[in-house]
Amino acid sequence: MPSDVKAVLSLITLVVAVAFAYWERATGNGRLFWFVVGFGVFAVVAMWVFPEAVGKKGDKTRPNA
């Protein structure tokens, strides 16, 4: 995945995580605030650290390779 796409996706992920965390706090589930924020940060870090899984050209496990 190109770096610019990862950056935009990372920003969207963090915004959604923070918005969801504030929503959880507003509905009375304040204990989940840091869990949701932490999970969002973990998802972004994992997206940047671990590469995409791609098949090799000529891989025999795919029928239409």
Secondary structure by P-SEA (a helix, b strand, c coil): ccaaaaaaaaaaaaaaaaaaaaaaaaaccccaaaaaaaaaaaaaaaaaccccccccccccccccc
